[in-house]
């Protein structure tokens, strides 16, 4: 009886709030390092990582060795700075939904680049930013392209705005928060929402590039099975090309290939693609 009375009551673990939370310090330490390095384009030294995470250099040293050995991070010499490798990127692209999208999209993108004589790229949402997961070069000697794996501010790109425009309200609100968008109630937020509504109405966006003169960004959504944009197919149209292919013709091709990719992945398009702005 004394043993029974000393045993904690079983119902104490039944509440979600009272269940023991098991921590895995080594795993958490490794994840902290990866998340920190994801924010550092130039990399950090061992001592800088330890200082940022408020940990000793000895425990950071062991974890850095493990992560480097497994290929998650890279060390630059002689600076002795650590940066993320592309392993996370490659792993994400081998996740079945992403792999299926790429398997379908890349052949379409190659065909389109050949027909329009321009480069193209495919972007998806990633932690408050636009991530370029695929890119095809222009077939002619001189062209403009966007590097695969690069990240852009979500609301400052055509691809990001097109992705935002075709999300349900709660997802759109979350993405806007994570992207650091202007606060609701401000003039900047009002203008952004008007722009997203315009994207949704037109089913695409064609706009002068916000960083390069002479370039027009053309972007159409690729839809998932529930009719939300899972990717954005974009072309940085370089007007200097003497190919004889007009902006309107490029818009038509981007619309066609975005629709083809949507259909091939089992997606549902809630809109009819139009290219009136490209004419």
C-alpha positions, -999 to 999 in steps of 0.1 A, spaced: 0 0 0 28 24 8 42 18 -27 8 26 -43 4 58 -23 38 70 -34 31 66 -71 20 99 -88 -15 98 -100 -18 88 -137 -44 115 -145 -17 142 -139 -2 133 -173 -36 134 -191 -36 171 -196 -17 184 -226 -4 213 -205 9 190 -177 25 163 -199 63 163 -195 81 181 -223 111 161 -234 140 183 -245 168 172 -267 197 196 -260 221 184 -287 194 185 -314 182 220 -303 218 232 -303 223 220 -338 191 236 -350 200 268 -333 232 269 -353 215 262 -386 188 288 -380 215 314 -370 236 307 -401 206 309 -423 204 347 -415 241 353 -422 252 357 -458 289 361 -450 291 334 -424 303 335 -388 333 323 -369 331 297 -341 334 324 -314 308 346 -330 283 317 -332 290 309 -295 284 345 -285 252 348 -306 238 316 -290 252 323 -255 270 290 -254 306 280 -247 330 277 -276 337 241 -266 302 229 -270 298 249 -302 331 234 -315 317 198 -312 285 206 -329 301 225 -357 324 195 -363 294 172 -365 274 195 -388 304 200 -411 311 163 -413 275 156 -422 275 183 -449 250 207 -434 275 236 -431 307 246 -448 339 261 -434 357 289 -453 394 290 -450 415 309 -440 388 331 -425 375 301 -405 339 312 -410 310 288 -412 281 291 -437 251 269 -446 257 244 -473 231 237 -500 221 204 -483 189 218 -469 180 232 -503 187 198 -520 168 180 -493 137 202 -497 138 197 -534 137 159 -529 106 161 -508 79 144 -529 56 174 -536 86 197 -544 102 169 -565 70 164 -585 67 201 -592 103 203 -604 100 172 -625 70 187 -643 82 223 -644 117 221 -656 110 205 -690 82 231 -696 106 259 -686 133 247 -710 107 245 -738 95 280 -730 130 296 -727 138 282 -762 106 296 -777 108 331 -761 146 335 -762 145 346 -726 155 331 -693 128 320 -667 126 309 -631 103 292 -607 98 306 -572 80 294 -541 72 308 -506 99 301 -479 99 316 -444 87 351 -454 107 352 -486 106 341 -522 129 312 -529 140 304 -565 139 266 -568 145 263 -605 160 284 -633 166 280 -670 190 302 -690 182 320 -722 194 301 -752 210 331 -768 245 343 -759 234 374 -739 206 373 -714 195 381 -679 189 353 -654 182 348 -617 203 323 -597 187 292 -584 186 291 -546 185 329 -541 159 345 -518 141 377 -524 119 399 -502 84 385 -508 64 417 -513 91 434 -534 89 408 -563 63 400 -589 66 363 -580 60 370 -543 30 392 -549 14 367 -573 19 340 -546 4 362 -520 -26 371 -542 -37 335 -545 -38 324 -509 -68 322 -486 -71 351 -462 -55 335 -431 -25 322 -450 -20 355 -467 -21 373 -434 5 349 -419 28 353 -449 26 391 -448 35 391 -411 65 368 -417 76 389 -447 76 421 -425 49 438 -446 34 472 -436 10 470 -406 -27 470 -413 -43 504 -412 -13 521 -428 -13 537 -462 15 514 -474 -5 483 -463 -36 496 -482 -16 501 -514 -1 466 -511 -35 450 -507 -48 469 -537 -19 456 -557 -26 420 -546 -62 424 -555 -51 436 -589 -29 406 -593 -57 383 -584 -81 400 -608 -56 399 -637 -44 364 -628 -8 376 -633 15 405 -630 36 424 -656 56 453 -641 89 471 -648 116 455 -627 121 473 -594 159 470 -595 170 470 -632 161 494 -660 149 480 -693 136 448 -677 99 438 -674 90 411 -649 63 388 -661 48 363 -636 20 338 -636 8 315 -608 10 277 -607 -19 263 -587 -22 234 -563 -52 210 -562 -72 234 -539 -67 264 -562 -40 282 -542 -7 293 -558 21 269 -549 47 284 -572 52 314 -595 66 311 -630 84 342 -640 104 358 -669 126 388 -666 119 401 -700 149 419 -715 137 445 -740 172 449 -755 169 415 -771 166 418 -809 147 386 -812 115 399 -827 95 383 -799 71 408 -783 62 413 -747 26 402 -755 39 370 -771 61 362 -740 31 368 -717 11 343 -737 38 317 -735 43 321 -697 5 318 -692 4 287 -714 33 270 -696 20 280 -661 -14 264 -670 3 233 -684 24 228 -652 -8 234 -630 -26 207 -650 3 183 -649 6 184 -611 -31 179 -606 -37 216 -598 -69 235 -601 -69 270 -616 -96 293 -600 -91 319 -628 -88 321 -665 -53 332 -676 -54 365 -695 -26 385 -710 -44 418 -717 -17 438 -699 10 424 -721 -5 435 -754 
